[in-house]
Amino acid sequence: MTVLRTKNSSSIHGWTMVLNTVNAVFWSIYSLAIQDYYILIPNGLGFLFGILQMVMYMIYRQSDITDGDGIAQFLDEDGNSKAGDSQMDII
């Protein structure tokens, strides 16, 4: 919902999205091989939602705004940056 509301995909981690979708594909193939639909249904849905998430990521990726360090900033509803001037140190 954050991506749709802000029209910005910076809240989605790309590698996690891709690997979760690939994981769902492999489990779906395995479930078809052993004919276990209790594994197929949730992983098939995971694959479909993963594809939907990748499509949204690609559509809204163009609207990402990055600062000088290449770090994406989040936008409020008016399109203004919420980041402000303060920075948080990660320990």
N, C-alpha and C positions, 0 to 999 in steps of 0.2 A: 504494500500500500504506500510505503514511503516513496518508492520510485514513481508511482503514478501521481501522487500528490505533488511532489517537487519537480517531476519531469527531469530527474537527475539520477543516474545509475551509480553514483560514487559510493553508495551504501552497500553495494553488492561486491563481494570479493570474487574476482573472476576465476581464479584457479579452483576455489572451493566449489563454485557453481559447475564448472566443467567436470571435475572429478566426481562429484555427486551424481551427475547425469550419466557419466560413463559407468559408474558403479551400478546404477539402476539398470542399465542396458545389460551388463554382464549377468546380474541376478535374474533378469527376465529371460535371457537366453538359457541359463541353467534351469530355470523353472519349466521352460518348455521342453527341455531335453529329458527331464525326469517326470514331466506331466504333473507338476504340483501347482495347482492354481492358487493355493494359499500363499505361495511365494510370488506368483505372477501378478496378482491383483495389486498389492501395494507397490511393488517395484515397477509395474507398468504405469501406474499413476505417477510414481516418482519420475519416471522417464518423461512422461507427457508434461508434467509441471516443470521439469528441468528444461525442456525445449522451450516452453512458454517463457521461462525466466531468461533464457539466452536471447530470445527474440526481443524481449523488453530491454535487456542489457544493450543490445546492439542499436535499438531504436533511440534510446535516451542517452547513449554514450556521448553523442555529439554535443550534448548540452552541458557536459562536465566543465566546471570552472576550477582551474588550479592556480595556486599561488606560485610565487617564484621558485619554491622548492619542489614543485610538482605534486604537492599534496592537495587533494580535492577538498573543497570547502562546501559545506552544506548551505542551502539557500532556504530562506523563509518563504511564506506564501506569496510575497510581493517580488521575489527574485533577488532580495538583498542577502548578503552574506551574514550568517549567524556567527562566524568565527571571531569577528572583532579584532582587536589588537593584541589580546592576551594569547600566550602560547603555553601549552602544558608540556612539561618535561616527562618523558617516559623513563622510569627507573627499572 
